[in-house]
């Protein structure tokens, strides 16, 4: 059980990472600034300076121009604005109902395209994943062979569950060759690997501040100068007529500081964790690409165990991990990502995602590895007991 005198070990940075002290200081200092950034008096212009300095810093971190950065309330709004906005714009001259999207996307995308399918007549064309969670490029190319009815392609830069990094340049190349705009959800990749909007050729890109040590409640849609979207929110048109509403200067300032900070190298610590899991639990299976993956991500399935049981047992031991996306926490369903990768529902239920961040230490990894064998043994025993009535039939 948890030792209350010991600080908990936090290994769920993919869900959210603690705010950086520098970002927190910038945020609290900026909260004292009075003025609407859209006002032309000196108080408003001071607020605008905070806002635009933050925008410039976020743009620089993404190799984009400041004018391309549209602040949103977070990654989910950014994805909704990109996918719905691009879809609606593409219907203006003639119907283009098809949205090409890989299997295993984050639910911010999955639920958005499902809504468009239900309410706007979209046709969702799903591209399969391979066994490592990578987009099937042949399948994508086949779906773009006749792209006359395709509104857009949208995909994860890196899978938020298993960590596999997608072939971004090739996906963009295939889509643009067919005359189709492309959006990428880079929320999981941002701060983990270099994300260059300019080099990618993307039309739109989504990120969120709280994944890189900024505050919760602000994200950004990077929208290329030549790209247009139909807005979700109408009003004052403060940001390129794309997103209306008074802009949050303190949050933007803190986001900019977080975006400007160097991010720690997590690969060696992650590899140490992976090696430790394999030694402690030889039956554990590393999911996703073993090499071309997010440096802070380790995702395993544990045969014979329920992921939820493992999570609760580890939490009782003072270690916080997850079974997958925080957006689906508490939902008793197998991961749609793992199912798309070809796992059975039973195997997919035994998953844990361990993600590292700027506060992670070797001692944290050691604590997790020390707690894991007992959790696996107990979860496996509980799983066997729950299956005995079925086995005896």
N, C-alpha and C positions, 0 to 999 in steps of 0.2 A: 504494500500500500504506500501511498504518498507520504513522504517525510515532509511535514509542514514547515520545517526549518530550512528546507532546501528550495532554492528558487526553481520554478518550473522550467523545463527545457522546451523551447519553442522551435519546432521544425515544420512549420506550416506557412512559410514565407510566401508561397504561391497564392495563398488565400489573401493575405495582407502582410506587409512587413512593418515593423515598428517605425514610427516617424523618426527621421534623423534629427539629432539635436539642433543642427544648424537650420533645418527647415522649420522646426518648431519655434526657434527663436525668431526667425523671419516672420512667421505667421503671427505670433503674439505681438510682435512689434508693429506689424502692419495693421492689426486690428484697431489700433489707436488712431489711424489715419481717417480723417473725416472727409467725405466728398464722394460724389458719384463720378466715375471715370468719364462719363459722357458730358459732364458739365464743363463749361468753358471758363469758369472762374478759377482762381488760383488753387482753391481747395480741391476742386475737381481735377485739375491738371496734376496735382501731386498724387492723387489716387491713380490717375491715368499713367503716370510715370512708373509707379509700382507694377501696375498691370502689364504695361508694355515691356518693362525689363524682364518680367517673368516670362512673357510670351517669347521674347528674343532668346532667353536661355533655353526654353523648351525646344524652340526651333533649331538652335545650334546643336542640341543633343541628338536631334533626329536628322541632321543634315538637310534642313528645310528652310525656307524663307519665313520670316515672322508672319507675313501676310497670309501664309498658308495654314497657320495654326488657329483653329477655332476651338476655344475652350468650351467644354461641356460639363455636365455634372458627374461624369465618370465614363468608364469604358462601355457600359451598357447603352447609355444614351448615344455615345459616339458611334457605336455599331448600328444602332437603330437609325440614326440620322444618315449614315453612309448607305446602308442597304435599302432602306425605304426611299431615301432621297434620290439615289441613283436610279432605282426602279421606276419611280414616278416620272423623272425627267425623260427616261428612255421611252416612255409611252406617248410622248407629246406629238411626234410626227407620224408614228404608226405603232401598232401593237407589237411589243416584244415581251411576251409573258415569261420566258424561261430564265430562271436563276440557276446558274451552275455552282454547286457547292459541294465540297468533299463531305464524306461521312465523318462522324466524330468531331464536329465543330463544337465550340462552346455554346451553351444554351442561349446566350444573348443573340447569337446568329440563328441557331436552330429555331427558336421560338419566333424570331422576327420573320424568317422566310415562311414559317408555318402560318403566321398571321396574314402575310401577303397572299399566301395560297388560298386561305379561307375567305378573306375579305376583298381582295383586289384581283383575283383571277390569275395569280402567278402560277407557274408550273415549276416545281422544284425538281431539278435534275441532279441527282446525287452521284458523285464520283467516288468509287471505292478507295479504300486504303489498303496498303499491303500489311504484312504481319508485323512490321515495325512502326506502323502508324503514319507512313508516308503516302502522300497523294499518288495515285496511279496515273502517271503522266500520259500513258497510252490511252487510258480511259478518258482523261481530260481532253486530249487531242481529238478523240473520236466525237466527243460531245460538241466540239467547236468546229467540226468539219463543215457543217452548215449552221452558221451562227446568225442567220438573218432574224431569228426570233429570240435571240439571247439578250437579256437586259444587262446582265453583269455577271462577273465571277467574283466570289468572295471566299476567303480562306484564312486559316490561322497561319501566322508566320512560324510559330512553333506550338506544338500541341500542349495545351495547358495541363493535361493529365500525365501523359507518358514522356513529354519533353522532347519529342522528335522535332528537329528543325526541318522545315519544308524547303524544297528547291524553288525559292522565291523568284529568282530571275527567270527561270524556265517557265514557270506558270504565267508570269506577266508577259513573257515573249509570245507564248502560245495564244493568250487572250488578245493581245494587241494585234497580232497578225490576222486575227479574225475580226478586228474592229470592235472589240468588246472592252469596256472599262473594267478595272479590277480594284477591289478593296481588300485590304488585309487587316485582320485583328492581330495586332502586335502587342497586346496587353501582357501576355506571358513572357514574350521575348525581350521587351524593353527593360534595359538595365542589366540584362543577363548576357546578351550578345550584341554586337554592333548592329544598329538599325539605321540604315541610311535611306531616307525617303527619296532623295535625288537619284541615288544609284539604282534603287529598286525599279524605277519606272512606274511605280504604282500611281493610280489616280486618287486613292484615298487610303488613309491609314489610321487605326484607332489605338490609343494608349490611355493609361490611367496613372494618376500620381501615386496612389497608395501602394502600388506594386514596387515603387522605387524609393520609398522612404519619404514621400510627400504626404499631404493630408488626404483623408477620405473625402469624397464629394466633389472632386475636380478631375477631369480628364481632358483629352483633346482629340479632335478629328483633324488630321492633317489632310487638307484638300488642295490638290494641285491647282495652279493658277488657271489652267484651262478647263478644269473640271467644274461642273455645276451639280447641285442637288436641290431638290424641292425641300423646303424647311419643314420640320415637325412643329416648331413653335413660331407663332407669328406675333409681331409687335413692333418694337422700335428698330429692328434690323441692325442691331449694334455690331454684329460680326458678319460682314460681307453679305448682308441680307440672308444669311444662312441660318443664323441662330439669334433670336431676339432675347432680351432680358438684361437687366443690370448686371454687369460683370463683377465677379468676386475678386477684387484686387488682392486682398490678403492671401487667399488661397492660391492665386496665380503667382504671387511673390514666393510663397513657400514651395510651390511646384517648381518654379525656376531654380531655386536653390538646390532642391533635391536632384533636379536634372543636371546641374552643374557639378555635383560631387562625384569624385571617382568611385567606381564600384569595385568591391573587393573581388579578387580572383577566388572562385569557389570550387574550381575543378578538382584540385588536389584533395581538398577536404571531402568533396562528394565521392571521389574515387576511393578514399579511405573508408568511407561509410559503406560503399557498395562491396568492397572486399570483406569488410567486417560482417556484413549480412550474410554473404555467401559462406563464410567460415562458420558463423554461428548457426545458420539454418541452411544446410546444403540444398534442401528441396526448393528454396525460394527461387523464383524466376524473375530476372530483370526484364521489364517490358520497355519497348521503345528501342530506338537505335542505340547500340552500346557506345558509340563514339560521337555521332553527329546529333547531340542532344543538348538541352539547356544545361549549363554547368552546375546549376544549383538543384537539379532534379534527379531523384532516384525513385523509381516506381517499380514495386515488386508485387507479384502474386504469390500467395502462400497456400499451396494445395492443402485441402482439408480444413481450411479455416474460413471463417466469415470476417471480412474486413471490418465490419462494425464492431465485432467482438474484440478484435485486435486493437482497434482505436480506443475503446473504452478501457481495456486492460492497461494499455500504455498510458492513457490519461490518468488512471488511478495511480500509476507509478511515477507520475509527474512529467510525462513526456507528451507533447502535443504534436500529432501528425494528422493526416487526413486520409480518407478513402478515395478522394478525387476532388472534383470542383466543389468549392464551398457553396456555390449556388444550388447544388443538389444535395447538400448535407441533410441527413435525416430522411431522405427519400429512399425507401427500401427497394431499390432497383439496381440491377447490375449496370455497370458503366457502359453507356452506349459507345464510348470510344473503344473499349476492349472488345465489345461484341463486333464492332466494325472491323477490328483487327483479326477476327476469326476465332476468338476464344468462346468456349461454351459459357452458358450463363453461370454454371456452378464455379468454373475457374475464375470468371470475371468478378464473382462476389468476394473472392479472397484477396482483394487488392489493398495496398497501402501506398500512398504518395508521401514521400519524405522530401521536403524542400528546404534548402539552406538560404541564408541571407546575411546581411551585414552584421548581425549580432551573433552569428553562429561561431562557436569555438570548438576546439578539439575535445574539450570536456563535455560539451553537448553531445557530440557524436559518440563519445565513450559511454555516456549515460544511456543513450538510446540503445546501443549495442548490448549493454549490460541488462537492460530491461526486456529486450526482444525475445530471447529464448523462452523465458517463463511465460510470456504473453502468448507465444505461438503454441506452446505445450498446452496451456489452459484453453485457448481458443479451439485448438484441434480436438481436445477431449470433449469440449462442449458441443462442437459440431458433430462429432461421432455419436454422442448421446442423443442429439436431436434427430439423427438419421436412423437410429436403431429400430424404431417401429417400422420404418419403411423397408429396411434391410431384412426384417424378419417376416415380411409378407410372402 
